[in-house]
Amino acid sequence: MQNLRDFIRDTAGQIRKAHHEIPGSKFVVEYARLIDRLFPGGFAKTFEKIQTGDGSAIEFGLVYVEAQPYFFRSQYIRTQLIRKLKHADLSSLQAERLKRVLESEHEKKMKKKTWV
């Protein structure tokens, strides 16, 4: 799992670097290439596999949401993965991992709120 986490973070770093160094439409091409590299079988295919209960896709999704990589559109992707994982057939250990992610998100939101 650590290798997968390192791979996700490394690829996120490459996307951030490309975003800062490559202009306009050339970045879009590089971004698409890196996203396809990041998601085994491609972005859309990973979401489909999570829905069908593919264990490796579910594990990838869990590691991604746990790692919280930061790059262009990363939080959108994370939100979409969380939605898919909520409806996936998870093992008890996987469900516990997702629960920890969701609880952490809830705590962050509560800290941001200001009470009058």
MODELLER restraints for C-alpha pairs under 7 A, 6 or more apart:
rsr = mdl.restraints
at = mdl.atoms
rsr.add(forms.Gaussian(group=physical.xy_distance, feature=features.Distance(at['CA:5:A'], at['CA:63:A']), mean=6.25, stdev=0.5))
rsr.add(forms.Gaussian(group=physical.xy_distance, feature=features.Distance(at['CA:5:A'], at['CA:67:A']), mean=6.39, stdev=0.5))
rsr.add(forms.Gaussian(group=physical.xy_distance, feature=features.Distance(at['CA:8:A'], at['CA:38:A']), mean=6.65, stdev=0.5))
rsr.add(forms.Gaussian(group=physical.xy_distance, feature=features.Distance(at['CA:8:A'], at['CA:64:A']), mean=6.91, stdev=0.5))
rsr.add(forms.Gaussian(group=physical.xy_distance, feature=features.Distance(at['CA:8:A'], at['CA:69:A']), mean=7.00, stdev=0.5))
rsr.add(forms.Gaussian(group=physical.xy_distance, feature=features.Distance(at['CA:9:A'], at['CA:69:A']), mean=5.85, stdev=0.5))
rsr.add(forms.Gaussian(group=physical.xy_distance, feature=features.Distance(at['CA:11:A'], at['CA:38:A']), mean=6.49, stdev=0.5))
rsr.add(forms.Gaussian(group=physical.xy_distance, feature=features.Distance(at['CA:12:A'], at['CA:69:A']), mean=6.02, stdev=0.5))
rsr.add(forms.Gaussian(group=physical.xy_distance, feature=features.Distance(at['CA:12:A'], at['CA:70:A']), mean=6.26, stdev=0.5))
rsr.add(forms.Gaussian(group=physical.xy_distance, feature=features.Distance(at['CA:12:A'], at['CA:71:A']), mean=5.74, stdev=0.5))
rsr.add(forms.Gaussian(group=physical.xy_distance, feature=features.Distance(at['CA:15:A'], at['CA:31:A']), mean=6.39, stdev=0.5))
rsr.add(forms.Gaussian(group=physical.xy_distance, feature=features.Distance(at['CA:15:A'], at['CA:34:A']), mean=6.74, stdev=0.5))
rsr.add(forms.Gaussian(group=physical.xy_distance, feature=features.Distance(at['CA:15:A'], at['CA:71:A']), mean=6.22, stdev=0.5))
rsr.add(forms.Gaussian(group=physical.xy_distance, feature=features.Distance(at['CA:16:A'], at['CA:71:A']), mean=5.27, stdev=0.5))
rsr.add(forms.Gaussian(group=physical.xy_distance, feature=features.Distance(at['CA:16:A'], at['CA:72:A']), mean=6.94, stdev=0.5))
rsr.add(forms.Gaussian(group=physical.xy_distance, feature=features.Distance(at['CA:18:A'], at['CA:27:A']), mean=6.49, stdev=0.5))
rsr.add(forms.Gaussian(group=physical.xy_distance, feature=features.Distance(at['CA:19:A'], at['CA:27:A']), mean=6.26, stdev=0.5))
rsr.add(forms.Gaussian(group=physical.xy_distance, feature=features.Distance(at['CA:35:A'], at['CA:43:A']), mean=6.82, stdev=0.5))
rsr.add(forms.Gaussian(group=physical.xy_distance, feature=features.Distance(at['CA:36:A'], at['CA:42:A']), mean=4.65, stdev=0.5))
rsr.add(forms.Gaussian(group=physical.xy_distance, feature=features.Distance(at['CA:36:A'], at['CA:43:A']), mean=6.08, stdev=0.5))
rsr.add(forms.Gaussian(group=physical.xy_distance, feature=features.Distance(at['CA:39:A'], at['CA:46:A']), mean=6.45, stdev=0.5))
rsr.add(forms.Gaussian(group=physical.xy_distance, feature=features.Distance(at['CA:40:A'], at['CA:46:A']), mean=6.61, stdev=0.5))
rsr.add(forms.Gaussian(group=physical.xy_distance, feature=features.Distance(at['CA:46:A'], at['CA:57:A']), mean=5.84, stdev=0.5))
rsr.add(forms.Gaussian(group=physical.xy_distance, feature=features.Distance(at['CA:49:A'], at['CA:57:A']), mean=5.91, stdev=0.5))
rsr.add(forms.Gaussian(group=physical.xy_distance, feature=features.Distance(at['CA:50:A'], at['CA:57:A']), mean=5.46, stdev=0.5))
rsr.add(forms.Gaussian(group=physical.xy_distance, feature=features.Distance(at['CA:50:A'], at['CA:58:A']), mean=5.27, stdev=0.5))
rsr.add(forms.Gaussian(group=physical.xy_distance, feature=features.Distance(at['CA:50:A'], at['CA:84:A']), mean=6.78, stdev=0.5))
rsr.add(forms.Gaussian(group=physical.xy_distance, feature=features.Distance(at['CA:50:A'], at['CA:85:A']), mean=6.97, stdev=0.5))
rsr.add(forms.Gaussian(group=physical.xy_distance, feature=features.Distance(at['CA:50:A'], at['CA:88:A']), mean=6.41, stdev=0.5))
rsr.add(forms.Gaussian(group=physical.xy_distance, feature=features.Distance(at['CA:51:A'], at['CA:84:A']), mean=6.64, stdev=0.5))
rsr.add(forms.Gaussian(group=physical.xy_distance, feature=features.Distance(at['CA:51:A'], at['CA:88:A']), mean=5.75, stdev=0.5))
rsr.add(forms.Gaussian(group=physical.xy_distance, feature=features.Distance(at['CA:53:A'], at['CA:88:A']), mean=6.22, stdev=0.5))
rsr.add(forms.Gaussian(group=physical.xy_distance, feature=features.Distance(at['CA:53:A'], at['CA:89:A']), mean=5.92, stdev=0.5))
rsr.add(forms.Gaussian(group=physical.xy_distance, feature=features.Distance(at['CA:61:A'], at['CA:81:A']), mean=6.12, stdev=0.5))
rsr.add(forms.Gaussian(group=physical.xy_distance, feature=features.Distance(at['CA:62:A'], at['CA:98:A']), mean=6.84, stdev=0.5))
rsr.add(forms.Gaussian(group=physical.xy_distance, feature=features.Distance(at['CA:65:A'], at['CA:78:A']), mean=5.72, stdev=0.5))
rsr.add(forms.Gaussian(group=physical.xy_distance, feature=features.Distance(at['CA:66:A'], at['CA:101:A']), mean=6.39, stdev=0.5))
